[in-house]
């Protein structure tokens, strides 16, 4: 028996760190001392790769891994992927990007061999008979131990939004201007080269599962970002979460049966039963941490060794304005578990990583604006700075209203800000929240309205009769599959977002192009094939959307009898009107209104804010307009996208500007009582407490058998009410006298009440109010038919005939 030989046991090494995500290195050089001709090596690698071509894991990996596939318009010549070990997630392949042969390497550092420090993994090819095999070592993986690396200490700051995520790594001792957004290269995104800088810095929150093992100890493969939204069109049955943050909510035992759940299924593999949505939010958080760390260690997936060794000392998070303490704990625990799993590497290096919920999202926006203004104007010109932000009195005091309308939710905060310059020329800035409000209506609601109108247009033009609900079987067209439904919903969503972006930048209307209409109609091909006569003249019927039409739809989208009190997008501004009157009575009107969030780019948002706050246009401005011109440096062009994470950073690392949050006033700012319905929406019936009262307040209510009572709040006695809780008497025969404690403007606790069930409503809506057509395919829901019948009931503005229509 001959001794087995490895031609080069050392070779070049791709150095990785454990718990740094899925690491890739493209175009890695082969060992210089391989004693085999390149063409023979290529043939051998091709043959070995063919032996694994039917492996399910290799198939999914090959299809989705983010490596070079095209160079100069041509497919890159490459062998298939070869596992280094059939039990491990470590792979390599040979490529020919030019005349020379290179090797691509990929390793999962979360589990198995990739998680074992000091481990060396060979990329081997074998040739010869079983007893006389010769081994060729093409390259090596080496898993380096964290404590032996020269690490960069710092803090990880994350803005985890409903629809977008941004993050920063702030080195300890670094200045605020040195910190940049982390550009994320999603590991499982074969289209990574086409992603814009914005798509890499502001990552879509949506997640999809690629590979799932029935063994719960084996972690699934996950993809997030734009790729997840594209993937669902072709893989409709995999588990997919749109805006996963909406599922961050505490569910007490009595309400556990109501907690949303779904199947646990990847493109390959699944686990039995239904699982709480929060399970998948947790997976998304874990994947996010891994992706961010991987983006720091190897940002372009080309480094032969880590560019930096990030040693995380703290993770800093922002949160929605009116999250209850229970929701904040859930959110913090999600990150705590992920941090304990992936980021604590050695007791001597970082023995205890802090998880800090630093401030609410609108407060972070205000902090970013104040810091940038102080930085640009200078501490000797603070009065000038203050006057540009609306306060002309010459004092060190500013009152801002932040209207933050993102994708999934709207936060409104009125913040008192004061500052003082010390002898050391430090600036102490104090923050105090004096009013807050949140709606689970935001940009996604506008998307839903536009999607409904597009779908309504398609149904009328092409005589489409089937619905897009994923759970319902087709009535007349069995070949209208779930895949076609998923693809239709995704394309409708993309077109609606395109329309919103166009209207935010242009005065002219957005038109559905012929190419886009053709692509959309392909999803309905089974019905169109039967319903549209080739001789019929439908070509001239087109879709057009203007800012004026969108404004009309927004004004129609408000709570009414038809919605059972569920608010629409317009209710944001109706509540703003009541808030303005309340602030005016208390002499607390804001000096300026800051419009933040991508939805506020639409001109109608500023128009409605000015109208319902009754303030001049120059006092209602977007964040981009309020920032000094010099703040618009490279990478910071879209302030509304990055303001939250930048504000969180300045809140903690503002150099000589220190932000000091003050406790909110322990009084009620609203009227709170039982709620009744009217034709114009919900109003208070019995007043239980009023503005100025000190919490908590105990209140008694009598409930009839088998009835429900809603508790709500509003700024004026006769104003529009927002529901904050619902009480249900489950006894079918007997009255019940109950006692509740009203803790604050949003929180109610049941103290006494037999057979009574209390359901807290999340601030801004019911248990879960989401425009969830991306999750369910239920176009025009909440309630069914409301949007098409009430909001866009007049079809003439957006369906027109134009025989000479051109692209």
N, C-alpha and C positions, 0 to 999 in steps of 0.2 A: 504494500500500500504506500503510495507516495504521500508526502506531506503536502497538505493544502497550502496554496500560496496566494497571498494577496499582493498584487503588483505594487501598490503604494498604500501602506496602512495609515499614513498621515494625511497626505494630500492637502488640498485647501479646505479650510473649515468655515462653515457658515455658523457664526456664533449667535446664539439666542439666549434669552433669559426665560426661566419658567414663569408661568402665569402672565404672559404678555400677549395672549391672543394667538390667532393663527398667523404665523410668520411666513413670509414668502421672500425668496430672493430670485430675481430673474437674471438671465444671462451671466450665470456664475461660471468662472473659468474651470475647466477640467484640470485634473492633476497632470503636471508636465511629464511625469515619468510612466505613463501607462504604455506598456509594451505591446500595443496592438494598433494596427492601422485604423485610421478614422472610419473608413468605409466598412471595415469589419465590425468595429464598435457599433456603428449605426445599425447594421443588419442585426447584430446580437440584441441591441436594445429594442429594436422593432419587434423581434421575435418574442422576447420576454414580455413586452407590453401587451402583445396579442393574447398571451395566456391569461391576462387579467381584464381583458376588454369586456367580459360579461359580468364582472363583479359589480353588484349594485352600488356599493360605496364608491368604487372607482368611476362608474358611469356618472353619478351625480357630481362627484368632485371634478371630473374632467369638464363637465358642461358649465359649471358655475364658478370655478376658481378664477381669480382676477389675474390673468397672465396675458402676455402678448399673444395675439392671434392673427393680427394683420400688420404688415409692414409695407409702406408705400403702395397701398391698395391691393396687395396680394396676400393670400393666406400664408402664414409663416410655416415653414417645413418643420415638423416636429413628430417625435415618436409619441406613442400613448404614455400615460402615466403608469409608473411602476411603484408599488408599495415597497418600502424598505423591509417591512415585516407585515404579514397578513393580519396580525393582532394589533398593529399600531397605526396611528393616523400620521404617517410620515411618508412622503411621496417625492419622486423625482421623475424628470423626463429629459431627453436630449432635444436640442433645437438647432436649426441652421438659419439664423437671421441674415446671414451673408454667406461667405465662403467657409467660415470656421464653425466648429461645433462647440456649443455651450450646453450648460445644464441648468434647468430650472428646479428649485428646491421649495418644498412646502412642508411645514410641521405645525401640528397643533400643540401648543405649549401648555394647555390647560390640563391635559390628562396623559397618563401612560408615560412613554419614553420621553416625550417632550417636556414633562414636568419633573423629571429626575435630574437634579443638578449634578454636574460633573459627568453626565452621561455623554458618550460618544456613539453616534449612529452612522454606520457606513452606508453609502450608496453603492451597492455591489451589483456587478453582473458576473454570472458564472458561465463557464464554457468547458465542455469536455464530458467524458464518461463519469458515472457516479463515483468511481474510486479514484479518478484522476482529474478531478475538477480543478480548473484554474479560476481564481477570483480576481476581478479587476475592481479596484476601489476608485470610483470616479471623483468622489468628494465626500466630505464628512459634515454632519451636524455636530455641534458641541454646545451642550447646555451649561452655561456658566452659572456659578453660584452668585447670588446677589451680593453677599457680604464681601466678596473679593473684587467686586466691580467698583470703579470710582463713580459713584452715583451723583445725580443732581437732585438735591432736595427741593421740595416745593409743594404747592397746593394745587388741587384740581378743582376748578370751578365749573359747574354745570347748570345750564338753563334747560331743564327737561320740559319742553312744551307739549301741548296736545298734538301739534302737527309738525313741529320742528325742534331740533336740539342743537345747541351750540355749547362749546366748552373751551376752557383755557387752562394751560399749565403755567402757573406763576412761580418761577424759581425763588427760593428764599433769599431775601436781600435784593431782589431785582426791582427795578422801577416800574411804575404803572405803564409807561410808554413802551417798555420792552416786551410786554406780554401780548401775544397774538392768539387768535383763534386756532385751534387744532384742526388742520385739514385732514379729514378722515378718508382713507381709501378702504372702502368696504371689501372685505376679504373675498366674499362670494359675489362679485360683480364683474362679469366678463366685459361690460361696457365701461369700465372705470376710466378709460382714456377719454371718453366723450363727455364725462361729467365736468361741469363748469366749476370754477372756484367757489361760487356761491353754494352749489350743490354739495361740495365737499366740506365747506365750513358750516353750513346750516343743513344738518342731516334730517331727512324725513323721519318722523317717529315710528312710522308703520313698520311692523315686523312680520316675517313669514318664516315657516319652518321648512328646512330642506331635508334633513336626515334625522329620523327618530328611531331609537332603539326601544324595544319593549322592556328592556332592563332599565329601571329608573336611575341606576347608578351611572349610566352612560349618558353624558350630556348630548343634547341635540345640536345639530348645526342650524344656525339662524342667519338670516339675512335681513338687513334693515335699510332704510333710506329709499331713494328713488327706485333701486333695483327691486325692493319688495313690492312696490306698487306695480311695476312692470310684470313681475313674476306671476302675480295672481291672475293675470289674463290668460296665461298658458297652463297654469297649474291650479285650477279652481278649487280642488278638494283639500289642498294643504291648509293647515291652520294659519289664519291671517288676522292680524289686529290692526285696524285703522285707529289712529289716535289712542294708543293704549293707556295714556295717563288718565283718561276718563274713568277707568276702572279702579283707580286708587280710592278706595272708600272702605271704611270700617263697617262690617256687617255683624251686628249682635246676633246671638244665638236664635232669638225669636224671629229674626228676619233672614237667617241663613238660607232657607228655601228659595228666597227671592234673588239671591246673588247670581249674577250672570255666569254662565259656564259654557264650555264648548268642547269639542273633541280634540284630542291630542294627536295630530296627524301631520307627517311631513310628506314631501314628494315621494320618499320611500320610508316605509315603516310607520307604525302607530302604536299607541298605548290604549288599553281598553278603558271604557267608561267616559264620563264627562268630567271636566276639570274646571275649577274656578278661573275666570279670566285673569285674576290677580296672579295666578301661577305663571301665565305667559308674560305679564308685565315684569315679573321677577326675572324671567329669562332674558327679556329685553334689556333690563338694567345690567345684568351680568355681561351680556354681549356688548353693551355700550362701553362698560369699563374696559373690557378686553380690547375693543376696537380703538378706544382713545389711547390706551397705553401702547398698543401696536403702532398707532400713528405717530407717537413720540419716538419709539425705539427705532422704527424703520419706516419713515414716512412715505417713501416712494417704492417700497418693496424691492429695493435694489442694493441696499448696503450689505457688505460682506460681514459687518459686525455692527452692533447697535450704535446709532448716532449719539444717543444719550441713555443713561441708565436712570430713569425717573424713580425717585424714592418719594412716594406720596406721604406727606405728613398730616394732611387734612383734606377732606372733601367738603366743599362749600356748595350749598344748594339754595335756590330760590323756590318759592311756592306760591300758589294762587292766593289771592288776597283774603278770602273769607273761608279758607279751609278750616274745619274744626280741628281741635287738638287731636282727636282720634285719627283723622285723616293724615295729619302731619306725622303722627307716630308710625302709621302704616308706611308712609313714604320714606321716612328715615330708616325704618327697619329693613326695607327692601335694599337700600344702599348699604346698611350695616352688614347684612348677610353677604352681599356681594363683595364688600371690602374685606371682610374676614376670610372669604374664600380665595381671593385673588391678590390682594394688595399688601397684606401683612406678611412680610417675608422673613423677618428675623427680629427677635426681641432686642438685639443690640443696635439694629438699624432704625427701625421705626416701631417701637413696642406698642404704641397705642395711637391709632389713626383717629382723629376727631371727625365726626360727621356733624356738620353745622348747617341748620336751616337759618340762613343769615338774615333774610328779609323777604317781604312779599315782592312779587314781580313789579307792580307799579312803583313801589318805593325804590327799587333798584333803578328803574328808569329815571326817577327824580334825582337820585344820587349821581347817576352818570351825567345828567344835564348840568347839575351844580358843579361837579368836579371839573368837567371840561370847561365850563364858563370861568371858574376861578383860575384854572391853569392858563387859559388863553388871555384873559384880561389882566391877570396879575393881582397880587394881594393888595397893591396900592390903589387899585381901581375897582374896589368891590361895590361902591355906590353906583358907578357907571354900569357895572354888570347887572346890578339889581334893577336899574331903570330899564335896561334893555329887556328884562324879563317881566316888566309890567308894573313894578312898584316905584312910583315917582316921589315917594315921601322922604327919601334919603335915609331911612333907617335900615338896620340889618335884619330885615324880616321879609319873608316871602311866603305867599300862600299859593300853592300849585294844585290844580286838579289834573290828574293823569287819567286820560281816557284811553285805556289799552285794549284794543280790539284785535285779537289774534285770529287764529284759525278756529280754535275750539271753544274759547270762552272770552268774555268781556269783563275786565276789572276796571272799576272806577274808584279812585282814591283822592281824597282831599287832604293835603299834607301841609302842616305848618312847619316852616323851616326858618331857623335863626342861626346866626353865626357870630363868632367873636374872635378877634385877632389878638393873639397873646404877644408878650414881649419877645418871645423867641420866634415870632413871625410864623407861628402855627395857626391854623384856622380850625376852630372847633365848630362843627355844624351839627345842630340838634334837629331831629325829626320827630314830629308828633302827628299821628293819624287822628284826624277829627271827623272823618266820615268815610264810609266804604260801602261798596255795592258790587255784586258780581252777578253775571248772567251766563247761563250755559247756552247762549246764543252769540254767534260771532260770524267770522267769515265763512265757516262751513255752512251756515244757514243760507247765506247768499248763494253759495255754490249749489245748495240743494234747490233753491228757487230756480236758478238758471238751468240746472239739470232737468227739473220738472218741465220747464218750458221747451227745452230741446227735445225731450222725450215726447211731449205733447205734439210738437211739430212733426216729428217722425211718424207718430201714430196717425196723424191726420193725412200726411202726404202719402204714406205707404200702406195705409189701412192695416196697421199693426194692431192685433187684438190681444196678444199675450202680455202678461206682466213680467217684471224682472225679479220678483221675489224668489230668492234662492231656495226657499223651503217648499215652494209650491210646484207641483208637477204641471207641465204644459197642458192646456185644455185640448187644443186641436192640433198642435204640431209637436209630436214627441221628439223630433230631431232638434228642437230648440233647447239645446242642452245647457247644463249649468255652466259649461265653459263659455258658450256664447253669451249667456247672461252676465257672467263675470266680466267678460271682455267689453260688453256693451256699457256696463256701469263704469268701468275704468275709463273708457274712451269718453263717455259723457262727462265724467269728472274732469278729465284733462281739458276738454273743450271749454267747460265752464271756467276753469282756472285761467285758460288762455283769454277768454272774454273779459274777465275781471282785470287781468294785467293790461289788456289793450285799453279798457275804459279808464284805467288809472293814469295812463300816459297820454291819451289822445282825446280830442274833442269830438272826433267823428265816431260813427257807429262801428260796432264789430259785426262782421258778416261771416256766416258759416261758409267756408270755401267749398268748392265742388269736390276737391280732393278729400277734405275732412268729412264731408257728407257721404262720399263713396265709402270711405273706411268705416264710418259708423254704420252705414246701411248693410255692410258685409255681415255684421253681427246678427242682423235680422233676416238674413238671406232666405231661410226656409219659408217665412211668411211673404216676403216681398216677391219671391218667385211665383207664388200663387195669386197674390192679391193685386199686383200692379200689371195692368195691360200694357204691352209694348207700344201700342198706338196711343195711349193716354198722354195728354199734354200736362205733365207735372213738373217738367224741367224748369218752368218759369217761377214755380213756387219756392221762395227762398226764406232764410231765417236771418233776421237782423236785430241787433240789440243796441240801444243807445243809452246814454246816462239818464236821459229823461224817462225812458221806459223803466229802467231799473229803479229810479226814484219812485215812480208810481207803484211798483211792486212792493218796495220797502214800506211805503206808507200804508199799504193794505195788510201787511203782515203784522198783526197785533192780536193780543188775546181778546177773545170774545166768547159768546155762548158756544159757538161751534168748537172752540178749542178747549172747552172745559177749564178755562183759566190758565192754560199753558201759554207762556209769553212767546211772542214772535220777535223778529229783529227790531221792529219799530218800538217795542216796549222799552228798549234801552233808552230812547230819547224821551219817551213819555215819563219815565222815571226820572230822567235828568231834569225835566221841567219841574217836577215836584221837589227834587233835591235843591234846585236853584232857589225856589221859594223858601225852603227851610233854611238854607244858608243866608239868604238875604235877611230873614227875620232875626237871625242870630248875629248879623253883621260879620259874616265870614265868607263873603264872596271871594273867589280866587282872583289873584292878580293876572293869572294866565292859565290857559287850558292847553295841556300838552297832549297831542294826538300821537299815540304810539301803536305799533303793530301793523302788519302788512295790509290789513283791511282798510286802515285809515288813509291809505293812498288814494282810494276812490274819492273823487271830489264831492260826492253826495254826503259823505260822512262829515266833512267840515261844514257843509251847508246846513245839515240838520242840527249839528252841535251848536252852531251860531244861533239858529232859529229858536231852539228849545231852551238854551241857556240865556237867550236875550243878551248876548254879548257882542261887541264889535268884532269884525273879522280879524283885526290885527292882534286881538287877545286870544284867539283860538288858532293855534298853529301846530304844524307837525313838528316832531322832534328834530327832523332834518333842518327845518326852517329856523328853529330856535338855537341850534348849536352854532357857535362861531364858525365862520367859513374855514378858518385854519384847522378846525377839528376834523374836517373831511379829508383825511390823509388816506393813502393807499390801504385797502383792506377794511376801511371804515365807511365806505360810500353808502351803505344801506344801514343807517343808524337804527331804524326801527327793528331790524333783524338781530342786532348784536347788543342793543342797549341793556338788556336784562343781565346778561353774563358780564358785560363790561361794568355795569353799575354795581353788581355784586363784588367784583374785583376791587373797585374803587372804595366800596364800603369797608372793606377789610384792609386793603393795601393802597391807601391814598396818599402815601408819603406824608407831607406836612398838613394835609387836610384830613381831619379826623371826623368821622360820622358817628354821632351818639344818638341812638334811638331812645325816645322818652315813652313811658307807658301811656296808653290811651286813657282818656277820661272814663271813670267808672260811673257812667250814666247812660241811660237809654237815649238814643238819637232819633227814635221813631215811635210812632204809635203802633201798639201791638194788640191784637184782639182776634176774635172769631171772624170768619170770613163768610160772605154770602155772594151769590152770583147776581149780576145785573146784565142787561143787554150790552152795556159798554165794558164789561169785564168784571173783575173781582173788586169788592170794596169791603171795608171792615164793618162788622155788625155790632158786637159788644166790645167796647174798649177795655182792655185789661191793664195797660200801662201806657204812659205818655212820655214825650221827650222831657228830659230833665230828671225823671225818676231814677233812683239808685237801685241797681240790681243786687241780689235776685228779688223777684216779686212772686209771691205765691198767689194763685188764683184758683177759684172753684168754678166748675162747670157742670151742669146737669145734662146728661145725654140720654136720649130715648132709645128703646131697644133697637138693635140692628141698624144703627145709624152711624154716620161719619161726621166728624167736625174738623174743619181745617182752621189752623192758626196762621195768621199772616201779619205782615208789617207794612207800613207805608209812612211817607213823610208828612202827609196831611190827613186829617180825619177823613176827609171826603176823597182822598187821592186813590190811585190805583194800588191795590194790595198785591204783595208778593207772598206766596205761601211758604212757610218755613217748617210746618209739621202737620201731621194728620192723626187724629184720634179716632179709633174704631171701637164701638161697643159690640162685642161679639155675642152678647146675650140676646136671644131672639125675643124674650118676653119681658124683661125687667129693665126699668130705668137704672142709671148709675150716676152717683155723684162722685166726681173725680177732683183731684187736686194736682195742679202742675206748678212747677217752678220755671219762671222765665229767667234764664241766666244772662243772656245778652240779646242783641238785636236779631240774632240768627239761631239761638239755641233754646230748646224747650226740653224739660225733663219731667217724666211722669212720677209723681210722688205717691199718689194713692188712687186706686181705681181697679176694682175687681172686674175681670173679663174685658179689660181695656188694653188695646194694643196701640202703642205710639210708633209712628213711622216718621223719622226726621226726613225732611226734604233737603237735598243739597242746596246751598245758596244759589239762587238763580233758576231753580226749577225743581222738577219732581225727582223721585229716587234716581233715575237716570234719564235725563233729557239730552239726547244727542241726535244730530242729523246723521243717522247711522246707515244711510243707504249704501255706503261702502262696505259695511259689515253684513247687511242683510239683503240688499237689493230692493228694499221697500221704498220705491220712489213715491214722493208725495204722501208721506206718512206724518203722524202727529198733528192732527188726526187725519185719517185717510180722506183724500179728496179736497182737503182744505186749500192747499196751494193752488191747484188748478181751478177750483171753483171760486175762491175768494180773492186770492192774491193776483193771479194772472188771468182772471176770468175773461177779459177782453183780448182775444187772440189777434185782432187786426194790427196792433202795433208791431208785432214781430213776425207775422207771416204775411208776406206780400208777394205780388206777382210782378216780375220784371223780365220781359222777354229778352231785353238786351243786356241782361245781367252778365257781368264779366268778373273774373277773379280780381 
